[in-house]
């Protein structure tokens, strides 16, 4: 079970209960330089778009 589901606070959140949580990979979301941020924005836009299609 992912760590965010084990936390008592997160368990009470509707987003967690309904599996509407974005799982961000540390390899992509660790950096904060301009190139990393551009890639992160593209990935987040893709995740949001896919969620909206459901």
C-alpha positions in Angstrom: 0.0 0.0 0.0 1.4 3.4 -0.9 2.6 5.5 2.0 0.0 8.3 1.3 -2.8 5.9 1.9 -1.4 5.0 5.3 -1.5 8.5 6.7 -4.5 9.2 8.9 -5.1 12.6 7.4 -4.8 11.5 3.8 -7.2 8.6 4.4 -9.9 11.1 5.1 -9.5 13.1 1.9 -12.0 12.5 -0.8 -9.3 12.6 -3.5 -7.5 9.7 -1.8 -10.8 7.8 -1.2 -11.7 8.1 -4.9 -8.2 7.4 -6.2 -7.9 11.0 -7.6 -4.3 11.4 -6.5 -1.5 12.1 -8.9 1.6 9.9 -8.3 4.6 11.9 -9.2 7.8 10.1 -10.0 10.9 11.5 -8.2 13.1 11.2 -11.3 11.0 13.8 -13.1 9.7 15.9 -10.2 12.9 16.3 -8.2 14.5 19.1 -10.2 13.5 22.7 -10.2 15.5 24.2 -13.1 13.7 25.6 -16.1 14.1 22.5 -18.3 12.8 20.2 -15.5 9.9 22.6 -14.8 8.8 22.6 -18.4 8.8 18.8 -18.5 6.9 18.7 -15.2 4.2 21.0 -16.5 3.8 18.9 -19.6 3.5 15.7 -17.5 1.0 17.4 -15.2 -1.1 18.6 -18.1 -1.1 15.0 -19.5 -2.2 13.6 -16.1 -5.0 16.2 -15.7 -6.2 15.6 -19.2 -6.3 11.8 -18.7 -8.2 12.2 -15.5 -10.8 14.6 -17.1 -11.5 11.9 -19.8 -12.6 9.4 -17.1 
